[in-house]
Amino acid sequence: MRHKDPELMKKIRTYIGEFYIEHDRTPSTTEIAKYFGIARSTSQNYLVAMNERGLLSYQGGRLVVDKMDKLRTDRQQAPLVGSVPCGELTYEEENVECVTTLPTAIFGDGPFYILHASGDSMEDEGIEDGDLVVIRQEPDPKEGDLVIALDEENRNTLKKYGGKDRKTRKVILEYCNKAVYGDKKILVKHLVCQGVVSHIIKKR
């Protein structure tokens, strides 16, 4: 079997889990193929490879739901707390819209919260206006992480953590849409991180 992209395997597994939660069934190979823009045969080949690696159970040409029961039982709460700008900084307004649950089999351990993405500055990282962004509460991000950060006036934004600027020694928060913003960045004296992006749930 030809080499399979591990990142696409991960995305397929996430999609199957989210589809199962929403529809109470697993998606067909045709639905998987359509969602990812691949051939149906490619979708089947990926499912076979994922079954061989123990990432899911694919038997008799269909996904087996039994091994996904944990998605329903092993879950944790995550509040949806309004929006975060993927653009210019705005004043933070936490407004809990609802509380949902996330399966740990897909999202791992939290604690988490969820935000609506607003703006276009993170499109190179696959985050578009209207997407839901799952945030793991983590005050100490690694360089390169996508973070929810505050400036010194308690304004929040979603940007890539770029480490420290050599000249000013300030913290770098990078825009990730070169076509629109070029190499634009935000410099802050201190990094106050409210969390690191864990998963992106694409808008329909």
C-alpha positions in Angstrom: 0.0 0.0 0.0 1.3 3.4 -0.9 2.5 5.8 1.7 -0.4 7.6 3.5 -0.2 11.1 4.9 -0.3 10.9 8.7 -1.8 14.4 8.9 -4.7 13.5 6.6 -5.2 10.3 8.7 -5.5 12.5 11.8 -8.0 14.8 10.0 -10.1 11.9 8.8 -10.3 10.4 12.3 -11.3 13.8 13.7 -14.0 14.2 11.0 -15.4 10.7 11.6 -15.6 11.5 15.4 -17.3 14.8 14.9 -19.7 13.3 12.2 -20.6 10.5 14.6 -21.4 12.9 17.4 -23.6 15.0 15.2 -25.4 12.3 13.2 -25.2 9.3 15.5 -23.6 7.3 12.7 -20.3 7.1 11.0 -19.8 8.7 7.5 -19.7 6.7 4.3 -16.6 6.6 2.2 -18.3 8.8 -0.3 -19.1 11.4 2.4 -15.5 11.3 3.6 -14.2 11.6 0.0 -16.5 14.6 -0.7 -15.5 16.4 2.5 -11.7 16.1 1.9 -11.9 16.5 -1.9 -10.4 13.1 -2.6 -11.5 10.1 -4.7 -13.7 7.5 -3.1 -11.1 4.8 -3.7 -8.5 7.0 -1.9 -10.9 7.4 1.0 -11.3 3.6 1.2 -7.5 3.1 1.1 -7.0 5.5 3.9 -9.6 3.7 6.1 -7.9 0.4 5.4 -4.5 1.8 6.4 -6.0 3.4 9.5 -7.6 0.1 10.5 -4.2 -1.6 10.1 -2.6 1.0 12.3 -5.3 0.7 15.0 -6.6 4.2 14.5 -10.1 3.0 13.9 -12.1 -0.1 13.1 -12.9 -0.6 9.4 -14.4 -4.1 8.7 -16.3 -5.5 5.8 -16.2 -2.2 3.9 -17.7 -0.1 6.7 -16.7 1.7 9.9 -17.6 -0.2 13.1 -19.4 2.1 15.6 -18.8 -0.1 18.6 -15.2 1.1 19.1 -16.4 4.7 19.0 -18.7 4.3 22.0 -16.0 6.0 24.1 -16.8 9.2 22.2 -20.1 9.4 24.1 -18.9 8.4 27.5 -15.4 9.9 28.0 -16.1 13.5 27.5 -15.5 16.9 29.2 -17.2 20.2 29.2 -16.1 23.2 27.2 -17.9 26.6 27.3 -18.3 28.5 24.1 -17.3 32.0 25.2 -17.9 34.4 22.3 -15.5 35.4 19.6 -11.8 36.2 19.2 -10.4 38.5 16.5 -8.1 37.1 13.9 -7.1 40.6 13.0 -6.7 43.9 14.9 -6.8 43.7 18.7 -10.1 44.2 20.4 -11.2 44.4 24.0 -11.9 41.0 25.4 -15.6 40.3 26.2 -16.2 36.9 27.7 -19.8 35.9 27.0 -20.7 32.3 27.6 -23.1 31.3 24.8 -23.4 27.6 25.7 -21.5 24.7 27.2 -20.8 21.7 25.1 -18.8 18.5 25.7 -15.7 17.3 23.8 -14.7 13.6 23.5 -11.3 13.0 25.0 -10.6 10.3 22.4 -10.4 13.1 19.8 -9.5 16.2 21.7 -7.4 14.8 24.6 -7.4 16.3 28.1 -8.3 19.9 28.8 -9.4 22.1 30.3 -10.8 23.6 27.1 -13.0 26.5 26.0 -14.2 27.3 22.5 -14.2 30.6 20.5 -15.7 31.9 17.2 -12.8 33.1 15.0 -13.4 36.5 13.5 -11.3 38.0 10.7 -8.8 36.8 8.2 -5.3 37.1 9.7 -4.9 33.4 10.4 -5.9 31.9 7.1 -2.5 30.5 6.4 -2.9 28.3 9.5 -6.3 27.1 8.3 -8.4 29.3 10.5 -11.1 31.3 8.7 -13.8 33.7 9.8 -16.6 31.9 11.4 -14.7 28.7 12.4 -14.8 27.4 15.9 -11.5 27.3 17.6 -11.0 24.8 20.5 -8.5 26.3 23.1 -6.6 24.3 25.6 -5.9 26.4 28.7 -2.1 26.7 28.8 -0.2 29.7 30.1 3.2 28.6 28.8 3.1 28.1 25.0 6.0 26.9 22.8 7.3 29.1 20.0 5.2 28.4 17.0 2.0 27.7 18.9 -1.2 29.5 17.9 -2.3 31.4 21.1 -5.0 33.5 22.5 -2.9 36.4 24.0 -3.6 39.6 25.8 -1.7 42.9 25.4 -0.9 45.2 28.3 -4.4 46.7 28.1 -6.1 43.3 28.4 -7.1 43.2 24.7 -7.2 39.7 23.2 -6.2 38.3 19.8 -5.5 35.0 18.1 -2.0 34.9 16.7 1.1 32.7 16.3 3.6 33.0 19.2 6.9 34.0 17.5 9.2 34.0 20.5 11.1 37.2 21.4 12.3 40.0 19.1 16.1 40.1 19.3 16.3 43.9 19.2 13.5 45.0 21.6 13.3 41.7 23.6 9.5 42.0 23.3 7.2 39.1 22.6 6.2 38.6 19.0 2.6 37.8 18.0 2.5 37.0 14.3 -0.2 37.4 11.7 -0.6 34.4 9.4 -1.9 35.7 6.1 1.0 36.8 4.0 -1.2 37.7 1.0 -3.0 40.3 3.1 -0.7 41.3 5.9 2.8 40.4 4.7 5.1 40.0 7.7 3.0 42.1 10.1 3.4 41.3 13.7 2.4 42.6 17.2 5.0 43.3 19.8 4.1 43.1 23.5 6.2 43.6 26.6 5.0 40.5 28.3 3.1 37.5 27.0 -0.1 36.7 28.8 -1.4 33.5 27.2 -5.0 32.5 27.8 -4.6 29.2 25.9 -3.2 27.4 22.9 -5.2 26.3 19.9 -5.9 22.6 20.1 -8.4 22.0 17.2 -10.2 23.9 14.5 -13.9 23.0 13.8 -14.6 24.3 10.3 -17.7 26.3 9.6 -20.3 24.5 7.4 
